[in-house]
Amino acid sequence: MSDRLRNTALSAALLLLSLAAAPAAFAASVGVTVRAEGASTTILEVPVTSDGHDVTTPSGGTHPCDGTNAGAYPSPVPTPTAALDDAARANSVGWDADWFASFSDFIVTRVASESATSSQFWGLIVNGKFSNSGGCQVKLNQGDEVLYAFDAFSKSAVLRLAGPGTATVGQPVNVTVTDTQSGSPAANASVHGSTTGGDGVATVTFGEEGIYRLKAERPDAIRSNALVVCADPAGAAPCTSSDHSAPSVESGFGPSDPDLPGRHLASRRGRSRTILVSWGAQDGAGSGVAHYSVEVSEVNDGAGASQAEPEWKTLLDKAPTNSLHFRGESGDAYRFRITATDRALNSASIVTDPVLIPVDDRDRGLLRLSRGWKRTRVTNAWGRTVVRANRAGATARMRFRGTQVALIGRKIARGGRLRVTVDGRSRALRVRGRTRHRSVFWVSRKLDSGAHVLRLRSLGGGPVELDAVAPSP
C-alpha cells in the first residue's frame, strides 16, 4: 500500500475523533433519522444522510432549503425538510409542501396519502421538541431525529419508547414511555397489548420467537419511535432464531456524476480534499443494524473495476456511526467498502464507485501555471480560490495518469476562449455563459490507460477561469 494511502487513512481516523471538537469545519452532510407519523400508522422511519439542497414539490416548486432561508444561517447547512426530501425519494414515498415567499420556507401538506386539512396540519419535531422555525431554517447535526407528524398540534404529548432489544420467549420485560416535551413518564400508553402505569412503565411478554417492532400509542399523543426487540427461545443466542437475512446497504454518494458516469467528483458536494463518506442500511423485518465497518482502497491508473485484488485499509471497525471524514490526495481516486452487520451477525457489503479528488489551482507541484493568471479568493470554489486569465497567452500544464480528465470552474457571462490540448489533440472552448462555481465545463474523450499531458492556453476574447482539474482512473 502506498504511503499516501496510509497517511490519508490515519487522517480519516483522526478527523473522525475530532468531529465533536470542530463541528463547524464540516457542515456538508449529516446522518439523521427521519420519521413520518400518520393518523393511524407510521409512514417513514429510516436513517438517511442529508445535506441542505434545493427542494422541489408539486405545489411549491423548486427553492433552496439549506438554512440560508430568511437569513437563518450565512452558508448552507443540513435541514429537516431537505432530510425528509431525501428519505422520501430513497423510499419511494410521495410528499408535498406549499412555498411561502413571505418567510422563505416550505410548509409540508402531505406525506404519502395523508394530506393536511383545514384543522389538521403536519408539524415538525426535532429531537423530541416542536420546532419554532420552518423546516428549511433549522440546522441538523449528526444523529438528530426528525419527526413530521400529522395533526401534531392537537396532541398533548410526543411519546418516546425505550427498553431492551432482546427478550426470552415467555418471560416478561419492562419498557418505558416518556413524553419528550416534558421529560415526564407517559401513563396510559399502549405497548404490545399492555398499558403504562403512572411511572410510564409497561410489562410486555412475547409468546413466540420473532422480531417485534413495538410502538407506544395514546389517542391524545404522537406515536412513539419503534423499539425493535428480538424474542428468542431460552438458551438461544440473541436475535439468532428468526433473523437470517442481511441488511441492505447504501452509500451517501448517490448517483454517479452526470459528466463522468461511474465516478463521483468530490467537488460536487464540497470545497476541500476532506470529503464526507456516509452510508446507511435498512434491515427490513430483521433485528436491526448493530454496527458498520469502512475500508478504503486507492484506484490507480485505470485499474478501476478490473482491479482484481484491491488493497483495503480499515478506516472504521464495528462502529455505530454512519459517516466519517476522509482526507484524500489531490489527483487521486478512492473506493470505499462499507459493511453493515445486524444484531444476528448477518452482514452485507457494498463498494462505491471511485471518488475523484480534483487538483486545485493552488497545487503548484501538479498544475503548472504561467504568468498571466491571477488568483482570487472565492468562498464557493474548490480550495476556495480560482485563477483567472483576462488576456490571451496565459498557459497551464499538468501531467496525469488515467483514462479521462475534466476541467472544473464556471462559465462567465462575457467569457473568452480556452484551448485545451491532451496528448497533442486540441480543441478551442468558448467559456461564455452562466454556471455555478465547481461546475464541470469540459470533459476529455476516453484515453488509453497511462500517462498523459494536459495543456491549456487562454485565447482572449474575454476572461477565462479555472478552479481545478480532475483526472479520472
N, C-alpha and C positions, 0 to 999 in steps of 0.2 A: 504493500500500500504506500502511496506517495506521502512524503512528509506534510505536504499541504493538506491532504485529507485528514491526517492525524490531528493537525493543528485546528482545522475547522471543526472537527468533531469535538475536540476539547472546548473550543469556543462555544459550541452549542450547549454543552453541559453547563458551562459557567453562566451563560446567558439565561438558561432555564432557572438556575438557582437565584439569579439576581432580579427576576421579574418583579417580585414583591417590593424590592428596594427602589426600582426605577420604572414604574409603570408608564410614565409619560413618554418614555423613549419609543414605545411600541404601541401605537394606537390604531393599527390597521384592522385587525380581526380578533374576535374572541370566541371561545366556546361557551355556549349557554344552553339552557333547556327552555324549549318553547312549548307551552301548553295552551289549548283552547278548550274551555268547558262550555258545552251547550246546555240547553234546558234540561235534558234528560240523559245525556251521555257525554263522554269525553271524545272530542273530535281529533285532537292532536296532543301528543305528549312525547316529544322527541328531542334528542340532542342535536345541535346544529352549530356550525361555525359560520359566523356572520360578520360583516363589516357594514359601515354606513354606505349607502349607494342610492342611485335613482330608483324609485319605485313606480311601477305602472299599475293602475287599477282600471277596470272597465268604466267606472263612474267618475273617477278623479283625474284620469290622465297620468302623465309622467311628470314627476317632480323630485327634487332632491329630498332624501330622508336620511341625513347624515350628521345631525346635530348642529349644522350651521343654520338650520331653520330659525328664523326670527332672531338670529344672532346669539343663540344659546351657547354655542362654542365657536371659537375662532377658526378651527380646522375640523375636518371630518372625523367623526367618531362612530362606533357601532351604536345602533339604536334598536328599540323594541319592535317598531313596525317593520324595519328592514329585516330583522330576525324572523318575524312572522312571515314575511315575503319569502325568505329563503327556505324556511321549514315547510311552508305550504307547497311551494314549487317542487321541492325534493320528494314530497309525499303525495303529489297529485291531488291536493285539496284546493278547491276554488275559494276565493275570498274577494271582498270588495271594500272600498272605502271612498268617501267623498273628500274632495280637496277644499280647504277653506283658506283662501288667499289672505284673509284678514289677519290670521295668525300663523300662516305659512306652515300648515300641517294637515295630515290626513286624519279623518275620523272613521274608524272601522265600522262598517254597516252590515257585513255578512261574513260568516265563515262556514264553508260547506253550504248547507241548505238553510241555515238559521239566520234570518235577517232581522235587523232591528225593527221595532215598531214605534208608534207614537209615544209609548210609555215604557218600552223595554229597550235598553241600549247595551252595546258592548262596552265593557270597562277594562282598563289596563291596570294590572297589578304587577309590580316588580319586587321580587324578594319578599313577597307577602304583604306589601303595603300598596295602597292605591296611589297611582301617580298623580301629581299635581300639574304635570306638563303633558303636552302631546307626545305621541309615540315616536316622533322624529326629533324630539328635543331632549331626550333622556339618554345619557351616556351609559352604555352597558360595560361591565367589567367581566373578566374571566370567571366562569362559574355561576353567573347570575341566573335567576329564574324569572322568565317572562310568562305571564298569565293573562290571556284575554278571556273574559267571562261574559256570557250572555246574561242580560237582566241583572248586571252586577250591582246597580245602585239601589236595588230593592232588598239586598241581603244585609243581614246584621253581622255576619262573620265570614271569614275566609279560613277554611279548615286546612290543617296540615296533619298528616298521618305519619307516625313513626313506630318502629317496632323491629323485632328480629327478622333477619332474612331467611332463617331456616326454622323448621319445626319437625317434630316427630308425629307421625300419624296417631291420632287418638289422644294425644297429650296437649292440654291447654297451654296457650301462650298469651301474654298480655301485649296489647297495642295501645298507643296513646294518641289522643286527638287534641290539638290545641287550636285556638283562634289566633292567626298570625297578626291580626290588628292589635290585639291587647296583650298577647302572650299568655293568656289565661287558658286553663283547661276548658274544653268544649264538652259540656254534658249533653245527653240525649241525642248523640250522633250514632248512626247505624253503621256497623262494620261487619260484614260477613255474617249477618243474622244476629249479631249481638249489639247491645246498646251501651254507650259510655255512661258512667256514673258522674257524680259531681267532681271527681278528680280527673275526668277525661279519659279514664282507662276502661277498656273493654277486653273481655276474655274470649278468645276465639279458639275453636278446635277444628281440625281438618280430619274428616272421616276417611279420605282416600289419599293415596300418594298422588303428587302432581305439583304443578307450578301455578300458584294463585296470585292474581293481581287484585289486591284489596284497595277499596276506596272508602273513605268516610263521607257520609251524606247526612244532611239535615235540611228540611224544607226551607228554612229561612237563611241558609248558608250556601256559600260557593263550595262545590265539591272539592275534595282534597286531591293531592298528588297520589300516584299509585305507589303502593308498597308491594314489592314482589317477594313472595315467600315460597321457598321450596319445602314441600312436605314429603318426607321420606320415611320408609319403614324403620323401626328400631334397629340400630346397628349399621344402617347404610351410611355411606359417606354422603355429606350434604350435597344436594342438588343432582345426584347421580342417577337416581332411579327413573326420572322422567325426561331429562334433558339430554338428547343425543345429537342435537344439531348445532352447528357452529354459527356464530353471529355473522352478519353481513357488514362489510367494512367499506367506507367511502372516504376519500381524501377531500380536504377542503380546497384543493386547487381548482376543482370544477372542470368544465370543458377545456380542451386544449386551445392554444392561441389561434385566433381566426386567421392570422397571417402566416403562422408556422404550425400547420396541423401536426398533431402528435407530440407537441412540445409546449412548455409553459415558459413565458417570459417573466422573470422576477420583477421587471419594471412595470408590468401591468397593474400590480397591486401594491407597490411600494416604491421607495426612493433610495434605498441603500442596499448594500450587499447582505445585510441582515434580513433574512426573509422569515415569514411566519409559515411554519409547517403545521397544518391542522388536519384533524380527522374526526370521524365519528363512526359509530356502529349501532346497529339495531339487532335485537335478539329475538324478534318475533314473539313466539309463545315460549321462549326459553327462560333461563334462570337469571338473565341479566349479565352485562359485561362486567368482569371483575377488574381487568387491567389491560394496558396496551404496552407493546414494545415497538421501538422505531429504530431502523438502521438506515445508513446512508452508503451509497456507492457512487464513485466518480465515473462519469461517462466520458470516454476518451475517443477522439478521432474517428467518429462514425461507427464505433462499436455498437452503440445503441442496443436494439433488440437482439442483435446477433451475438452480443457478448454472452457466451455460454455460462461462464462461472464468474460473475462479478464478485469483487472483494467487498464485503459488507463490514461496516464499522458501527457498533452499537452507540446510539445516541440516548436512548431511553429504554429502561428494562423494567417491565412489570410495574408500571405506574398508572394511577387512575386518571391522570391529566389527559386532555385531548388536544394539546398544542405545545409547540416549543419554538424557539427562535434559533435559526441556524445561520452562521455567517460563512458565506462562500467566497471563493476567489474569483476575481474579475476574469471573464472569458471562459470560465469552466461551466460544466453542466453536471447535475446530480440527479440521481434517482433515490427515492425513499421507499423502503419496505416497511409497511405498517401491519402489525399483527394484533388482533383483538382476541382475548381469551375470556370465556364466560366462567361463571362460578362452578360449572360442572367440568371445567378444564377442556371444553371444546374450543378450538381456535381456528381462525381463518386469517389469511394474509392477502394484501394487495401490493403491487409495485407501481409507483406513479410513473407517468411519462417524464422524460428529462425536464428539469427546470434549469433554464439558461440564466447565468449571471452576466449581464452586459458589461462591456468595457467602458468605463466612464471617460468623459473628455479630460479628466484630470489624471488618468492613468498613463503618465508620460512614458513609462517603460514599455508600454504596449502600443499606445496610439501616439504616433509622432506627428506633431503639428508644426507647420512652418510659420513664419511671420505673416501677419495679416488677419489672424484670428484674435478676437477679443473675448475674454472670458467674463461672463456676467452671472451674478448670483440670482437663481430663480428657485423659490421655495418648492414648487411642484415638479421640478426637474429631477432626473436620476442623478444622484450625487449632489443635488441642489445647485448645480451650475450648468450652463451651456456655453458653447463658443459660437461666435457669430463672425462671419466674413462679410463686410459691406462692399468690397470691391473684388474684381477678378484677380486671380493669381494665387490666392491662399490655397495651400495643399495640405493633405494629411495622408499618412501611410500606416498600415497595420498588417503584420504577418499573423496568420492564424491557421489552425488545423481544423478540419471539419468538412461538412458537405453542403453548407449554405451559410450565408451571412445576411444580416438585416441592419438597416440604419434606423436609429431611434431619435426622434426630435419632434419638430412640428413644421407645418407649412405656414407661411406668413402671407398676410393679405397682399403685400407688394413684393413677394419673394422673387429671387432671381433663379439662376440655373446652376446646377451642380453636375460635374462629370464624375461618374463612378466607373472605375476600372477594376476588374478582377481577373488576374492572370492574363492581362493583355486585352481582354474583351471589354469594350467601353460602351457606356450609354449616358446620354445627357438627360438629366431630370429637370423638370420645371417644378420648383417647390413653392408655387404660388397657391394660396388658398387659406383656409382657416381650419386648423386642427388643434387639439389639445397637446400640452406637453406630454412627453413619454409615449407619443404615437409612433407606430411603425410606418415610415413613409417610403421605404423601398426594401425589397427582398430579392436576393440574387436568384438566379436559376440554380438547379441542383448541380453540385460539383462532385467530382471524383473525391473519394476519401483521401486525405493527405494534407500537405502544406500548400498554402495559397497566400497571395499578396493582394490586399485591398488598397486602392489609391483613390483619393478624392481631390478635385480641383474646382474652386469656385469660378464660374464663367461670367459673372457680372449680371447686369440686368436687374439688380436688386439684391438685398441681403439674403444670406442663407444661414441656417442654424443647424448645429449638430449637438446632440445631447450624449449619445452613446452608440456603441457598435456591439451587436450581438452575434458572435459566431455560433454555429449550431453543429453538434457532432453528427 
